[in-house]
Amino acid sequence: MTKDEEHLRLLSIFHYVVAGLSCFFTLFPVMYMAMGALMLCGKFDAAHHDPGAQVAGWVFIAIGSVFFLAGLTFAVCVALAGQFLARRLHYTFCLVMAAVACGFMPFGTVPALPSSGEGSQ
């Protein structure tokens, strides 16, 4: 296995790791959706008397749903990019997902460390 093939294999594995981590972080908006559902059910004290609590409940559910779906879409796309890298397919998709993944702090922007022979003089 050449050095380039090894790097592509590792890059593919790390794409799967980032996809798994982003799936985990995608679960946080579910708390907002649950809070919105509790507001709609009247489980909070103010929800019984305030009609604005019903509106706030729907807003919490809508915002949580949007972030949940966006995060899940991102995680699936990163996993697909990892699979495409392993198979050496769809270069443009992998390049676009690499640019999008840079926004996933801190994992998207982890600097590459120079190997033992490079950069040390």
C-alpha positions in Angstrom: 0.0 0.0 0.0 1.5 3.3 -1.0 1.6 6.4 1.2 -1.2 8.1 -0.8 -3.5 5.0 -0.5 -2.8 4.9 3.3 -3.7 8.6 3.6 -7.0 8.1 1.7 -7.8 5.2 3.9 -7.2 7.2 7.1 -9.1 10.2 5.7 -12.1 7.9 4.9 -12.0 6.5 8.5 -11.9 10.0 10.0 -14.9 11.0 7.8 -16.8 8.2 9.5 -15.7 9.4 12.9 -16.8 13.0 12.2 -20.1 11.7 10.9 -20.6 9.8 14.1 -19.8 12.8 16.2 -22.1 15.0 14.2 -24.9 12.4 14.7 -24.3 12.7 18.4 -24.4 16.5 18.4 -27.5 16.3 16.3 -29.3 14.9 19.3 -29.1 18.2 21.1 -31.9 19.9 19.1 -34.2 17.0 20.2 -34.1 18.7 23.7 -35.7 21.8 22.2 -38.3 19.7 20.4 -39.1 17.9 23.7 -39.4 21.3 25.5 -41.7 22.5 22.8 -43.8 19.4 23.2 -44.0 19.9 26.9 -45.1 23.5 26.4 -47.9 22.3 24.1 -49.0 19.6 26.5 -49.2 22.2 29.3 -46.6 20.6 31.5 -45.1 24.0 32.5 -46.9 26.2 35.0 -47.2 29.2 32.6 -48.5 27.1 29.8 -51.9 26.7 31.4 -52.7 30.4 31.5 -50.6 31.9 28.7 -51.6 31.4 25.1 -48.2 32.6 24.1 -46.7 29.4 25.5 -48.5 27.4 22.8 -46.9 29.6 20.1 -43.5 29.3 21.8 -43.9 25.5 21.9 -44.5 25.4 18.2 -41.5 27.7 17.6 -39.3 25.4 19.7 -40.4 22.4 17.8 -39.9 24.1 14.4 -36.4 25.4 15.2 -35.4 22.1 16.8 -36.7 20.1 13.8 -34.8 22.3 11.3 -31.5 22.0 13.2 -32.1 18.2 13.7 -32.7 17.7 10.0 -29.8 19.9 9.0 -27.4 18.0 11.3 -28.6 14.6 10.2 -28.2 15.7 6.5 -24.7 16.9 7.3 -23.8 13.6 9.0 -25.1 11.5 6.2 -23.2 13.6 3.6 -20.0 13.3 5.5 -20.4 9.5 5.8 -21.1 9.4 2.1 -17.9 11.4 1.4 -15.9 9.0 3.5 -17.3 6.1 1.5 -16.6 7.9 -1.8 -13.0 8.6 -0.7 -12.5 4.9 0.1 -13.8 4.0 -3.4 -12.1 7.0 -5.1 -15.4 8.2 -6.6 -17.2 11.6 -6.8 -14.2 13.9 -6.3 -16.3 17.1 -6.5 -18.8 15.9 -3.9 -15.9 15.1 -1.5 -14.3 18.5 -2.2 -17.5 20.3 -1.5 -18.1 18.3 1.7 -14.6 19.0 2.8 -15.3 22.7 2.5 -18.6 22.4 4.4 -17.0 20.2 7.1 -14.5 23.0 7.9 -17.4 24.7 9.7 -17.8 21.8 12.1 -15.5 23.1 14.8 -13.1 21.8 16.0 -13.0 18.6 14.0 -13.3 20.2 10.6 -10.3 22.5 11.1 -7.8 20.2 12.9 -4.4 21.1 11.5 -2.3 18.4 9.9 0.9 17.7 11.8 4.1 17.3 9.8 5.5 13.8 9.7 9.0 13.2 11.1 10.8 14.0 7.9 8.8 17.0 6.8 9.0 20.5 8.2 11.8 19.9 10.7 15.0 21.6 9.8 
